[in-house]
């Protein structure tokens, strides 16, 4: 059994880009799960694992460079998750 820690990637997001960013993250498959944390402040998070979170960061940076309203990207390691291979 492999144990990995969950990484929460928090960021601010323009309201008109939330669905687009979520769609891009989903399209890659198994990179993470995006959630809106604060609808009024448009703060979002992607929950990922230690093994792939850097890919999520690269995607968010690329989307920001393309003009998506993404700001204040922060990472935080949270609980451990057991992964059965």
C-alpha positions as CSV (number, residue, x, y, z in Angstrom):
1,X,0.0,0.0,0.0
2,X,1.3,3.4,-1.0
3,X,0.6,6.4,1.3
4,X,0.6,9.9,-0.3
5,X,-0.3,13.2,1.3
6,X,-3.1,15.4,-0.1
7,X,-2.0,18.8,-1.4
8,X,-4.5,21.6,-1.5
9,X,-3.7,24.3,-4.1
10,X,-5.6,27.4,-3.2
11,X,-6.1,30.4,-5.6
12,X,-8.3,33.3,-6.3
13,X,-10.3,33.0,-9.5
14,X,-12.4,35.4,-11.6
15,X,-16.0,34.2,-11.5
16,X,-16.3,34.0,-15.2
17,X,-13.3,31.6,-15.4
18,X,-14.3,29.1,-12.7
19,X,-16.2,26.7,-15.0
20,X,-13.4,26.9,-17.6
21,X,-10.6,26.2,-15.2
22,X,-12.6,23.3,-13.6
23,X,-13.1,21.8,-17.1
24,X,-9.5,22.0,-18.0
25,X,-8.4,20.3,-14.7
26,X,-11.1,17.6,-15.2
27,X,-10.0,17.0,-18.8
28,X,-6.6,15.9,-17.7
29,X,-8.1,13.1,-15.5
30,X,-6.9,12.1,-12.0
31,X,-4.9,15.3,-11.4
32,X,-7.2,16.7,-8.8
33,X,-10.7,17.8,-7.7
34,X,-11.5,21.5,-7.9
35,X,-13.9,23.2,-5.4
36,X,-15.1,26.7,-4.8
37,X,-14.2,27.6,-1.2
38,X,-15.8,31.0,-1.0
39,X,-18.3,32.1,-3.6
40,X,-18.3,35.7,-2.6
41,X,-14.5,36.0,-2.7
42,X,-14.1,33.6,-5.6
43,X,-11.5,31.5,-3.8
44,X,-11.0,28.1,-5.2
45,X,-8.9,25.0,-4.5
46,X,-7.7,21.9,-6.3
47,X,-7.2,18.9,-4.1
48,X,-4.4,16.8,-5.5
49,X,-1.6,14.4,-4.3
50,X,2.1,14.8,-3.8
51,X,2.7,12.8,-7.0
52,X,0.9,15.1,-9.4
53,X,0.3,18.5,-7.8
54,X,3.2,20.1,-9.6
55,X,1.5,19.3,-12.9
56,X,-1.6,21.1,-11.6
57,X,0.5,24.1,-10.7
58,X,1.9,24.2,-14.3
59,X,-1.6,24.1,-15.7
60,X,-2.8,26.9,-13.5
61,X,0.3,29.0,-14.5
62,X,-0.3,28.3,-18.2
63,X,-4.0,29.3,-17.8
64,X,-3.0,32.5,-16.1
65,X,-0.5,33.3,-18.9
66,X,-3.4,32.8,-21.4
67,X,-5.5,35.3,-19.6
68,X,-7.5,33.4,-17.1
69,X,-8.2,35.3,-13.9
70,X,-6.1,33.3,-11.5
71,X,-4.2,34.8,-8.7
72,X,-2.6,34.2,-5.3
73,X,-1.7,30.5,-5.9
74,X,-0.7,28.8,-2.6
75,X,0.0,25.1,-1.7
76,X,-0.7,23.4,1.5
77,X,-0.1,19.7,2.5
78,X,-3.0,18.2,4.3
79,X,-3.9,14.7,5.4
80,X,-2.3,11.4,4.3
81,X,-4.3,9.2,2.0
82,X,-3.8,5.4,1.5
83,X,-3.6,4.4,-2.1
84,X,-4.1,0.8,-3.1
85,X,-2.1,-0.1,-6.2
